[in-house]
Amino acid sequence: MGSTLIDKVWERHVVRRVEGEPDLLFIDLHLIHEVTTPQAFDGLRLAGRGVRRPDLTLGTMDHNVPTDIAGLGMHNTELVTDEVSRAQMLALAKNCEEYGIPLFPMGHANQGIVHVIGPELGLTLPGMTVVCGDSHTSTHGAFGGIAFGIGTSEVEHVLATQTLPQIKPKTMQVVVDGEVPEGVTAKDIVLAIIARIGTGGGMGHIIEYRGSAIRALSMEGRMTVCNMSIEGGAKAGLIAPDETTFTYLRGRDYAPKGADWEAAVTDWRALVTDDDATFDKSVFIDAATLEPHVSWGTNPGQTVSISAVVPSPDSVTDPVERNAVVRALEYMALIPGTPMRSISVDTVFIGSCTNSRIEDLRVAAGILDGRHLAANIRALIVPGSYRVKKQAEEEGLDKIFVTAGAEWREPGCSMCLGMNPDALKPGERSASTSNRNFEGRQGRGSRTHLVSPAVAAATAVAGHLATPADLAARQGIR
Amino acid sequence: MNPVTVISGTAVPLDRSDVDTDQIIPSDWLKRIERTGFGKGLFAEWRDDRDFVLNKEEYAGARILIAGSNFGTGSSREHAVWALEDYGFEAVISPRFGDIFRNNATKVGLLPVTVTAEIGEQLMRAVEADPTLEITIDVERRSLSAPKIGLETTFPLDDFTAYRLLNGLDDIGLTMRQGDAITSYESTRPAWSPSTIPR
């Protein structure tokens, strides 16, 4: 019987296997940021341990970064006014210096959201194991490796040993076959998957996304899909590398060059699931049936097509699920039966490790070009990294955003998680390209609707949840 | 980590499913660089509600949290485990845990106890009806019992994790004994493997 891609990547990284113990896995790349590392470094110091492979470790600052401190500068961190945030960022700088770990701090030309910079620098490559103290590490699986989020104890473990003891998860395939209808994006595909499998559907599994609709996605789109694997409960999500992957990686700063590149690509071509391999669990989705998706509730599984209405608790038979629906409706202040398109928002956020890459910004700019935000709408557009920001400005996208009435900000996690000044006020409602609509996620009392960049931009213009096609239809009527 | 062998005490019923780590410890608490003191932030937003179950006097001093399915989903923040532990919980019972939360919990010594949906429901109702109900969880026997309601069941826990918990062993120390195996593996990595420090 053949092997899955998941099996192949896993087996390549087993340092030690003993019956009755977890496999000891080697970690090819450890990304670190300011939030989940200070206690890990303290632990190392307490035990008198060093960092085994600073050359396989990279730090950046993203979660706490205010997105209004403009320009490059080595001392930007010191301009952060929130003292607790600043102390955390400076702690990372101090720890990286002490242990010889390369760091792209605030104000560095390579700084950005940890899951944006790894791939864009060419550090995330097919077949690798990548970990980071952040659940959206699953993003890096888009290149065909096993990438997963870890806690601070495990961060300390990887710093000390460059390995992690891991029990091998089960394998799951999510096959999306066919051609997606016009207007359906990678974000809609992954929201539809989570709506189908639920927030626990992938628990204990690594997902391989397969099928022609997945193959047709760009690397940016694949990263969006893999990014949200954790929202379906999966340990990780990955996509087999192909020409799209190789074309994206060729020539990137840290990617192999010359003969090394040829050797690497030859190796990567073997990273596919064998035809006769089997998975522990399978989900099949017909791409042709998909529509733009938006969330209505307080977990990413509480998502429907934008053409649908807010669901009623009466439609749910399981009592626990029904209670969750009642609670979510109350928190979101929504009435069952309300068409999703009639829900008005206060704020539109385009950014986060899910949707802040150049392609996302191009889509948003294409919709906002020649249009203006609806009255009373605030729109934050936050590039995922300085490189993305620079590229967008070279293409003139920033001018389109500002002319439309949106705010063009500096790179960071921004309004995804309420750890920096970009947050909603209690009761405010957003259409957000981020990944979590949890209670209070975007600030205490915030209400979040997860959407694609296309729906976010159209919503900013319409003032209520809308698709680009809705805007075009409205203009046609005029 | 201190050894975790037998946990015995009363429990708090948190009758909600999909309790994500953002609810367990809101993100503004994540700016701290210390390892202790997170108990005050546990369920911070929900605790503002006087009727929230953790605010009820009859559940004070409980060592066990009983929650609905999908407990600890979302963010990888180990701060969620630290908050539960700092507050005084030694075990969490749920029909299903977020993978990262579960991992984090076993590293720190907070015991995740996975039960069937039926037993979860039975315990939830029993503790709601009787806050003094004593529950005993035995790591070595992988057993959970509540004699007053005639409940005796087992829960899954892999041998290695049980061994670490029972002996209070430092995971990193165990791996560091494998230094030779790691060095030997490192010598087999492809030459083109990327480095974050330009060679």
HADDOCK unambig.tbl for C-alpha pairs under 7 A between the chains (distance, minus, plus):
assign (segid A and resid 15 and name CA) (segid B and resid 181 and name CA) 6.33 0.50 0.50
assign (segid A and resid 15 and name CA) (segid B and resid 182 and name CA) 6.12 0.50 0.50
assign (segid A and resid 15 and name CA) (segid B and resid 185 and name CA) 5.90 0.50 0.50
assign (segid A and resid 16 and name CA) (segid B and resid 181 and name CA) 6.85 0.50 0.50
assign (segid A and resid 20 and name CA) (segid B and resid 159 and name CA) 6.54 0.50 0.50
assign (segid A and resid 20 and name CA) (segid B and resid 160 and name CA) 6.60 0.50 0.50
assign (segid A and resid 21 and name CA) (segid B and resid 160 and name CA) 5.45 0.50 0.50
assign (segid A and resid 35 and name CA) (segid B and resid 30 and name CA) 6.45 0.50 0.50
assign (segid A and resid 35 and name CA) (segid B and resid 31 and name CA) 6.43 0.50 0.50
assign (segid A and resid 36 and name CA) (segid B and resid 77 and name CA) 6.92 0.50 0.50
assign (segid A and resid 38 and name CA) (segid B and resid 33 and name CA) 5.53 0.50 0.50
assign (segid A and resid 39 and name CA) (segid B and resid 33 and name CA) 6.32 0.50 0.50
assign (segid A and resid 39 and name CA) (segid B and resid 34 and name CA) 6.40 0.50 0.50
assign (segid A and resid 39 and name CA) (segid B and resid 35 and name CA) 5.95 0.50 0.50
assign (segid A and resid 55 and name CA) (segid B and resid 195 and name CA) 5.34 0.50 0.50
assign (segid A and resid 55 and name CA) (segid B and resid 196 and name CA) 5.01 0.50 0.50
assign (segid A and resid 55 and name CA) (segid B and resid 197 and name CA) 5.10 0.50 0.50
assign (segid A and resid 56 and name CA) (segid B and resid 195 and name CA) 5.53 0.50 0.50
assign (segid A and resid 56 and name CA) (segid B and resid 196 and name CA) 5.60 0.50 0.50
assign (segid A and resid 57 and name CA) (segid B and resid 196 and name CA) 6.33 0.50 0.50
assign (segid A and resid 58 and name CA) (segid B and resid 196 and name CA) 6.18 0.50 0.50
assign (segid A and resid 84 and name CA) (segid B and resid 31 and name CA) 6.07 0.50 0.50
assign (segid A and resid 84 and name CA) (segid B and resid 32 and name CA) 6.70 0.50 0.50
assign (segid A and resid 85 and name CA) (segid B and resid 31 and name CA) 5.70 0.50 0.50
assign (segid A and resid 88 and name CA) (segid B and resid 31 and name CA) 6.34 0.50 0.50
assign (segid A and resid 88 and name CA) (segid B and resid 32 and name CA) 6.95 0.50 0.50
assign (segid A and resid 88 and name CA) (segid B and resid 33 and name CA) 6.18 0.50 0.50
assign (segid A and resid 102 and name CA) (segid B and resid 196 and name CA) 6.79 0.50 0.50
assign (segid A and resid 102 and name CA) (segid B and resid 197 and name CA) 6.71 0.50 0.50
assign (segid A and resid 123 and name CA) (segid B and resid 194 and name CA) 6.17 0.50 0.50
assign (segid A and resid 133 and name CA) (segid B and resid 76 and name CA) 6.52 0.50 0.50
assign (segid A and resid 134 and name CA) (segid B and resid 75 and name CA) 6.72 0.50 0.50
assign (segid A and resid 134 and name CA) (segid B and resid 76 and name CA) 5.41 0.50 0.50
assign (segid A and resid 135 and name CA) (segid B and resid 75 and name CA) 5.33 0.50 0.50
assign (segid A and resid 135 and name CA) (segid B and resid 76 and name CA) 4.94 0.50 0.50
assign (segid A and resid 149 and name CA) (segid B and resid 76 and name CA) 6.18 0.50 0.50
assign (segid A and resid 150 and name CA) (segid B and resid 76 and name CA) 5.95 0.50 0.50
assign (segid A and resid 150 and name CA) (segid B and resid 100 and name CA) 6.30 0.50 0.50
assign (segid A and resid 151 and name CA) (segid B and resid 76 and name CA) 5.50 0.50 0.50
assign (segid A and resid 151 and name CA) (segid B and resid 77 and name CA) 5.90 0.50 0.50
assign (segid A and resid 151 and name CA) (segid B and resid 78 and name CA) 5.04 0.50 0.50
assign (segid A and resid 151 and name CA) (segid B and resid 100 and name CA) 6.96 0.50 0.50
assign (segid A and resid 151 and name CA) (segid B and resid 104 and name CA) 5.71 0.50 0.50
assign (segid A and resid 152 and name CA) (segid B and resid 78 and name CA) 5.87 0.50 0.50
assign (segid A and resid 153 and name CA) (segid B and resid 104 and name CA) 6.98 0.50 0.50
assign (segid A and resid 153 and name CA) (segid B and resid 107 and name CA) 6.58 0.50 0.50
assign (segid A and resid 157 and name CA) (segid B and resid 172 and name CA) 5.49 0.50 0.50
assign (segid A and resid 161 and name CA) (segid B and resid 176 and name CA) 6.62 0.50 0.50
assign (segid A and resid 200 and name CA) (segid B and resid 70 and name CA) 6.25 0.50 0.50
assign (segid A and resid 203 and name CA) (segid B and resid 98 and name CA) 6.84 0.50 0.50
assign (segid A and resid 203 and name CA) (segid B and resid 99 and name CA) 6.48 0.50 0.50
assign (segid A and resid 204 and name CA) (segid B and resid 99 and name CA) 6.48 0.50 0.50
assign (segid A and resid 230 and name CA) (segid B and resid 74 and name CA) 6.87 0.50 0.50
assign (segid A and resid 231 and name CA) (segid B and resid 74 and name CA) 6.51 0.50 0.50
assign (segid A and resid 233 and name CA) (segid B and resid 98 and name CA) 6.60 0.50 0.50
assign (segid A and resid 235 and name CA) (segid B and resid 99 and name CA) 6.62 0.50 0.50
assign (segid A and resid 254 and name CA) (segid B and resid 194 and name CA) 6.31 0.50 0.50
assign (segid A and resid 255 and name CA) (segid B and resid 194 and name CA) 6.57 0.50 0.50
assign (segid A and resid 256 and name CA) (segid B and resid 192 and name CA) 5.77 0.50 0.50
assign (segid A and resid 260 and name CA) (segid B and resid 192 and name CA) 5.50 0.50 0.50
assign (segid A and resid 264 and name CA) (segid B and resid 192 and name CA) 6.83 0.50 0.50
assign (segid A and resid 324 and name CA) (segid B and resid 17 and name CA) 6.74 0.50 0.50
assign (segid A and resid 418 and name CA) (segid B and resid 27 and name CA) 6.52 0.50 0.50
assign (segid A and resid 419 and name CA) (segid B and resid 27 and name CA) 5.85 0.50 0.50
assign (segid A and resid 419 and name CA) (segid B and resid 28 and name CA) 5.58 0.50 0.50
assign (segid A and resid 441 and name CA) (segid B and resid 22 and name CA) 6.80 0.50 0.50
